[in-house]
Each structure stands twice: as C-alpha cells, then as structure tokens.
C-alpha cells in the first residue's frame, strides 16, 4: 500500500547515502532467496525473509558488508535449476551451479563468485541463467555480441572463468543482458 498512490512528480522509495544508487528492484512474495554480487568478485546468498519490511523513506537493512572500494553490481531473485553467470570487464566469464553458493545470513561478507585478477578485471555483471538463455555482451566501444548460455562451460565458483569475448586494446566489457526471446532451433 505504500506505493499505491504515486504523485505525478513521483514518491520517495528509499533513503540513499550520497554517491549510493539503486541497482535493482524485484517484485517478490517475501519467501524467495536472493544473491548479491560485487565488482571485486564476492557474492552472498540469503533468504529474503531476513530482510525486514521498512518504510519508504528509510535506508533499509544491510544486505552485504563490503570491503573498501568494492560495490554491489547485481541483485538476483533465485529460481530453482538456474545457474549463476558471472562476467568480467576483460571479457572473462563462467557459469556456476547454484549449489556452489551456500545459504548464508544477510549482512556478511559473502564468498568468492569469481577470482578477479589483472587478467580478468573486475566483475561487470552476474545473471541467473538457464541452458536455453542467450546473452548480449556489450563493450565500452559499442561492440555487442550475442552468446548462447549453453556454449559457456560450467566451472567452479572460485575460478577466473573462460574468455567470452575478444577485446581490442583499450576495450572492456561494460554490461551483459539476458535476452527475453529464445532462439529458434534450426
């Protein structure tokens, strides 16, 4: 009911500290599990019921403790049978089974989702995917490639991943997106 009567100028949905920003919003039933992931390659999986309801203008509760300089890059509501796809700015990525992400309590530091190194670069996105999904990988120089998830190897959580996209000098991956439509099999 807090959002039932928005004004034309909008309504305040959350209080934010200076330099903070909202990176995701999902409508849920309150009984789901979620995963938060960071640029430095950490993730935390916890039950949504640990996030107590708060008012619209409040700051909310801590989902994950961050190391200095780290930031959350994704929030996903989990579905049974899905994998977690992690991608980094230097074009590396991997699929990892959901079972490798143990359930934790909200507010912790999490566990490694991808070993970030100078070779891989920082994490740019984490998506929940299935074998039938397709992705778009986007670079800072405007290059976009389409990739089938089933072509990405399933490997462990605490690894660097495999090359997803070849990049030119000075080019880096900035985003990934799961495509809505499924490709027709020929």
ABEGO torsion letter per residue (X at the ends): XAAABBBAAEBBABBBBBGBBBABBBBBAGABBBBBBBAAGBBBBBBAAABBBBBAABAEBBABBBBBGBBBABBBBBBBGBBBBBBBAAGBBBBBBAAABBBBBBGBAEBBABBBBAAAEBBABBBBBBAABBBBBBBAAGBBBBBBAAABBBBBABBAEBBABBBBBGBBBABBBBBABBBBBX
